[in-house]
């Protein structure tokens, strides 16, 4: 593997002087809370999913509470990245916060899964901006070599949000209802607006307002039908095949039109020229695999623990604590090592194979592990998965250069979100398809168990209960193997990234 420090398209970087203490206090506290809100909204909802399903029903679509948010952030990320380059990132941050707060209130007052899903789409349109703009604001103010250190600082925010999220989500759900996990965003959002006023107002890096609205439409028509096709595949029914075929054809047609549109416009929604570069597309693809691995685990592990292991929401949050906390510790360590040594891709090249092996172990031996042993595996997965996060942002921002900073940051968030959305949908399809293929009665009973808890098994014989539990555990084994495959693909990509050092 080449150890070259530059490759195709890497520009000469700006001055690499270290960031001053004044710069740190001027920028970091103001972007800290928006990133905290965007990160916590993925984890705080996870432990509430079983209760949401019990309250609103329609358990087959409960994963869409997560997926709809990810779809919206996927669509929003390149939009905010491009608009930030044109209109200014500080101004767009206020827009994203306003959308996020309003949508959170709508989520809290939803009366059905469909209404909650629609509200989560709107919330994702705000959340995608919070993460993208926070990353771009760091790249705007900090020299390339020092961005690894700042990515470590941002990872410390991820520590707090990810650690606080599952525990707070379980506690709030158990004591105040699942609506409270959305209501908490209102006061946090108002505080974030006040802190964002401290950010310096910088001139946009691109002049003139030219936005690719047609590209947005084609992009949405590509993403949404594919995810709907995966949702239909969960039913494992021949009757749904015509609809799945139509959805896939719409997605393929939209993708062709999207690529054609992006080649024609001056400021495309998706920076095709940037994504053609070997370093960029391989790094972004690795980000997609990491997103698929992490969000799939956060989505389905609470359901596994509460259905198969009969844990309470509060206990589930505590059991997931190592998964959500240690990923940030891995990110902080990696960010500091990048700043100290300049080495980058070596960390995920070593970390992601460990993630793959550990997930395979979890899939095979989950039924033999006690609840006290599982958090150790979660912690190891998280610690090694965290090695990829700082590498992705610092590598892509260095290659793109200052003039395409917003588009580069958005490409990472876009890749991570699209990976998380499709990964979660694929794992959900595998889980429900495995249940339906094995025993349709068990598949229907699984939905009742999520909604009603152990009461759904009342009146059954001990032998039948044992069979049901075995079949559900087998379906989750297939789901965990699928997640391990995502991590394995990410490991291959990490080894293939040409740029192994960060310069500047």
N, C-alpha and C positions, 0 to 999 in steps of 0.2 A: 504494500500500500504506500503510495507516494506520501512524502512528508512535506511537500511544497506548501508554502504559506499563502500563495496566490494562485488563482485559477481564472477561468474565463469570466470576463465581466466584472472583476473586482477593481473598484476605483481606488485612486489615491485617497487616503483618508485625511480628515481634518486634523488639526493639532491634537496631540494625545496627552496633553497636560492633565494631571489628576484633578478630579472635581474638588472644589473648595467646600469647606464646611458650610459657608453661606449658601452655596448652590444646593447642597443636600437639604438644608432646612427650608429653602425656598420652594423646592420642587417636590421632594418625597412625601412630606406630610399631606400635601394637597391631593396627590394621586393615590395615596394609601387607602383611603376610605372607599372611593369608587371601585378599586380593585377588590377590596374586602367584600363589598356587596355583591359584585359579579361572581366571586368565587364561592361565597357562602350560600348563594342561592342554588347551587348545584348539590351541595351536601346537606343543607338543612331540610330540604324537601324529601331526601331519600328515606329517612326513617319515618316520615309521615305517609309514605305511599300506601302501606297496608291499611291505615286508618282512612285515607282518602277513598280507597276502594270499598271499604266497609260502609262508608257514609254515602257515597255517590253511586256505588255499584259499577257494572261494566268493567270487571277486572281485566278482561282481555285487552282493554285499551288503557290500562292505568300507566303503562310504560310511556304513553304519549304525553303524560304530564312532564316527563323528562325530555322526550324526543322533540316535542313541539318547541320547547325552549331552545333546544340545540339547533333545530332547523332555522329558527328565526335568527339566532346569533350567527349561524353560518351565512345567511343572506346579508345580515347587517354588517358583518366585519369588513368586507371589501368596500361597502358603501361609505361607512364612517372613515375608513382609511383614505379613500379617494377624496371625500368631502373635506377631511381634515387638511389634506394638502392644499385644497383650493380655498377654503373659507377660514381656516385656522382651527387648531385642535381645542383650545380653551373654550371657544364659543360652542363647538359641537358637544363638549362634555356636559354643558348645562342642558342641552337638548336631550341627551341620552339619560341624564338623571331624571328629568321631568317625565319622560316616557316610562321609565322604570318604576317610579313611585306610583303613577296613575295605574299602571297595569297590575302592580302588586295589590292595590286596593280592589281591583276587579277580580283578581284571583281569590281573595279572601271571601268575597260575597258570591262566588260561583255556586250554582245549585245542581250542576250536572258535570260529568266528565267532559262533554263536548264544550260547555261554556268555560270550564277551567282550562281546557286545551287552547281555546281561542285566546283567552286572557294570557296564557303562558307564551303564546306567539308574540303578542304585543310586548310582554315583559322581556322576551328575548331580543326584540328590536332595540330595546334600551340597553340590556345587558351586553349585547355584542359591542356596542359603542364604548361601554365602560372599560372593558378589557383591552380593546384595540387602541383606544385613545391613551390609556394609561401607559401601555408599552411604548407607543410612539412618542409620548411626551418625555419619557426617559431617553429614547434615542435622539430626540431633538436637542437635549441639553448636555448629554454625557458623551465623552470620546469613546471610540469603539472598544479599546482594550479594557476600559473601566466599566463597560456595560455589564460584564460578567459579575462584578461586585454588586452593581445595582440590581441585577436580576436576582442576586442572592438576597438583597434587602426586600425586594418584592416577594421572594419566596417566604421571607419571614412573615409577611402579611398573609400569605397562603397558609402558613403554619397556624396562625390565629384563627383564620376563617374556617379552614378545613377541620381543625381540632374542635373549635367551638360549634361548628355546624351540626354534626350528627348528634352530639350530646344535647345541644340546645333544642334541636328539632324533636328528639325523643321526649325531652322534658316538657317542652311547650305543648306537644301533641297530647301527652298523657294528662296534663293538668289544665290546659286551656283550649284544647281542640286543634285540629290541623290548620284552621284558619289563621291561627296566631303566627305560624311560620311565615306567612306573607305580610301580615300587618306590621311585623317588626321592621320591614323595609322602609316604612313611611318616615319615622323619626331619623333613621340612619341616613336616608336620602336627603332630608333637609339639612342635616349637619354637614353632609358632603358638599352640598351647594355652597354653604357658608365658607368651607375651607377652600373650595376651588376658586373663590374670589382672590386668593393670594397668589395664584399662578400668574407669571408674567405673560403679557399679550404679545405674541410674536407675529411678524408678517407671514402670510401664507407662502409656502415654498413654490407654489405654482400659481401663476396669475390667470385670471379669467375664469368665469363659471361655465364649464362645459361638462355636463354629467351624462353618463350612459344609462338613461332611463330604460331604453329598450333592452339593454343587456340585463338589467335587474329583472325585467319581466321574463325573459328567456331563462335566466338562472333559476328563478322561482318555479317556473314550469318544468325545469329539469329535476330539481331536488324533491319537490313535494310529491309528484307521481311515483317516483322510485320508492320513497318511504311508505306511501300508501300501498304500493304493491307488496312490500314486505309485510305490512300489517295484514293484508288479505291472505298472505301465505301462511300466517299463523293458524288460520282456520283449517288448513290441511284438507280442503274439500275440492273435488273436481268441479263443482259448480262455480267456484271463484276463479277458475283458470281464464275464462274469456275476459273478465275484468282486469286480471293481472296482466294479461297480454296487451290490452288497450293502454293501461297505465305505463307499461314499459315502452311501448311504441311512442307515446306522447313524450316521455322522458328522452328517448333517443332523438326524436325529431327536434325537441327543444335544445338539446346539446349541440346538434349540428348547426342550428340557427345561431346559438350563442357563440360558438367558435367563429362562425362567419362574421357576426356582428363585431366581435372583439378585435378582429384583424382589420376592420374598416375604420373604426373610430380613433380619434387622436388620443383621447384619455379613456381607455377602456376600463370597465368595472374590474375585470380580471387582467392583471398585467401579463399577457401571454408571453411577451418577449422576456420578461423577468423569469417566468415559470419555466421557460425552455432551458434555462441554464441548469447544468447538471447538478451543481451544488444546491441550488434553490429547490428544484423539484424533489430531489432525494431527501433533503432536510425536511421539507414540508410533508412529504409522504411519511417520514418517521414520526412527525408530530401527529399526523392523522392516526397512526397505529397506537401511539401512546394515549391519545384521546379516547380511542375505541376501547382500549384495555381498561383505563381508569374509570370512565363513566359507566361502562357496562358492569363493572364490579360494584360501584356505588349504587347502581340501580337495582341489581338483582340479588346482591348479598343480603340486604335487609329482608327481602321476601323469603329467601332461603332460610335465614335464621329464625324468622317468626313462624313460617309454615312448617319447616322440617324439624327445627330445633325448639319450637314453642317458646321463644324468648319474648319479653315485653319490649315495647318501643324504647324505653329508657335503657334496658340491658343491651339492646341492639346498638344503640348509639355508643355505649361504652366499648362493646366488642369491636366496633369499627374504628375506634379512636386511633389505633396504630396505623391503619390504612390511610386515614386522612391526615394524620400529623407527620408521619415519617417521610411522606413524599416531599414535604416542604423542607425537612432537614436534609434530605438527599440533594435537593435543589440548591440550598444554601451552601452546602459543602462544595458542590460542583462549581457554583458561581465563584466562590473564593479561589478555588484551584485554577480556574480559567484566568482570573486576574493575576494570580501569582506566577503561573507557568506559561500562559498563553496556549496551552494544550486544550483541545475541546472534544473532538469526536471520540477520543479514546475512552471517555467516561461512559457514554451509553453503549459503546462497543463491548464493554465489560459488564455493564449493569443489566442490559436488556436480556441477554441469555440467561442470567440468574432469574429474572422475572418469569421467563418462559418455563424454566425447569420447576420453579416453585408453584406456578399455576397448574402445571401438569400433575405435580404431587398432590395439590389440593383436590383436583378433579378425581384422582384415583383413590385417595385415602380419606376423603372428607368424612365418610360415614364412620371411620375408625378414630377420628380425632375428637377429643373432648373440647368443650367450649373454652377451657383454659388454655388449650394448645393452639387453637386456631388464630388468636391474635398475634402469636409469634410469626406465623406464616404471613399474615397481613402486613406486619411491620417490615419483614424482609422484602416483600413485593414492593411496598411503598418506597422504602429507602433506595432500592436499586432503580425503580421506575423514575424517581426524581432526578436521576443523572441526565436525563434527556432534555429537560425543560430549559435550563439556561443555555445549553448548546444550540438549540434550535433558534432562539431569538438572536443571540449574539452572532451566529454564523450568517443568518439571512440578512440582518441589518448591515453587517460589514460588507457583504457582497453587493447589496443593493445601492449603498451610498446614500448621502444625505438628501438628494433630490427625490428619491423614491422611498423614503423612510416610511411614510404612511402606508404605501402600497405593500411594502415588505412586511411591516408589522401586521397588516391586515391579512396577508397571505398565510401567516403562521396561525392567527386566530381562526381564519377561514378553514385551514386544513385541520386544525385540532377539532373544530366544531363539526365539520362534515364527517370526520372520522368517528367522533363520539356519537353523532346522530345515526349514521349507518351502522356502526358497531353495535349500538344498543338495539336498534331495530333487528339486526341479524341475530343477535343472541336471543331476543324475545321470540323471533320466528323459530329458531332452533328449539327453544324450550317448549313452546306450545305445540310445535310439530311433533316433537319427541313424545309428548304426552298423548296427543291425538293418535299417533301411529301405533302406540303401545296399547292404549285402552281409552276409548272415547268417554266412557263413564268416569274414569279417573280424571280426564281433562276437565269435564264439567264439575266434578267434585273439587278439583283444585281451586277453581274460581270461588266456589262456596267457602272453602277453608280460608282463603284470603279475606273474604268479606265477613264471615261469621266467627272465625277462629275454631277452636276445638269443638264447639257446639255442632259444627257441620258433620262430625263423625258420630254423634250420639245415635244410639240404636244399632250400630254396626257391630258385628262380631269381632273378636280380637284378631282372628285370622284375616278377615277382610281389611281391617285397619292396617295390619302389617303389610299386606300386599300393596295397598294404596301408598303407604309411606315409602315402600321400596321403589315403586314406579315413579313417584315424584322425585326421589333422590337420584334415580337413574337419569331422569330428564335434566336435572341440574348438573349432573356429571357431563352430559353432552354440552350444556351451556358453558361450563368452565373450560372444557377442552377448546371450544370455539374462541374464548377469550385468550387462552394460551397461544392460539394460532396468530392472533393479532400481535401479541408481544414478539413472537418468533419472526414475523415479517419485519417488525421494527428493528430487531437485532441485525438482520441481514442488511437492511438499509443503513444502519449506523456504521457497519464495517465498510460500506461502499462509498461513503461521503469523501470526496477528494480533499477538501480542506480540513486539515487536522489541527491547525493553529489559528488563533485570532491575533491579528496584527493591528497596529495603530494605537 
